[in-house]
Amino acid sequence: MAEMVSRANNRQSGCFRLLDRTLSNVLRILKQKGGTRITMKVVSEASSMMML
């Protein structure tokens, strides 16, 4: 949770749109893998899916 808050509040690269896209990718990954727990590994994987 702290990582997601940090991403949303980062003055240089954070914004609601980025947070929304990251969360959407996190949910997509969890659904594909049948997972229920958000980990840093999942957040990193979700971030790598985005083209910034």
QUINOR-V288816 format. One record per residue. N is the residue number from 1. RES is the residue in three letters. NEAR is the number of other ideal C-beta (glycine too) atoms within 12 Angstrom. D_CENTER is the distance of its C-alpha to the mean C-alpha in Angstrom with 2 decimals. Layout:
n/res/near/d_center
N/RES/NEAR/D_CENTER
N/RES/NEAR/D_CENTER
This chain:
n/res/near/d_center
1/MET/15/10.03
2/ALA/11/11.53
3/GLU/23/8.73
4/MET/26/6.70
5/VAL/14/10.27
6/SER/18/11.01
7/ARG/30/8.54
8/ALA/21/9.99
9/ASN/16/13.42
10/ASN/16/13.74
11/ARG/9/17.00
12/GLN/10/16.74
13/SER/16/13.38
14/GLY/20/11.62
15/CYS/16/12.14
16/PHE/14/11.45
17/ARG/15/11.05
18/LEU/24/8.23
19/LEU/26/6.44
20/ASP/18/7.81
21/ARG/23/6.95
22/THR/34/3.18
23/LEU/27/4.52
24/SER/18/7.27
25/ASN/26/6.30
26/VAL/34/5.35
27/LEU/20/8.66
28/ARG/18/10.32
29/ILE/26/10.03
30/LEU/21/11.29
31/LYS/14/13.94
32/GLN/14/15.09
33/LYS/17/15.50
34/GLY/8/16.84
35/GLY/17/14.67
36/THR/12/14.22
37/ARG/14/12.61
38/ILE/23/9.06
39/THR/18/9.77
40/MET/17/8.90
41/LYS/17/9.94
42/VAL/27/7.54
43/VAL/28/4.45
44/SER/18/7.02
45/GLU/21/8.01
46/ALA/32/5.20
47/SER/25/5.65
48/SER/15/9.21
49/MET/20/9.54
50/MET/22/9.56
51/MET/8/12.90
52/LEU/14/13.13
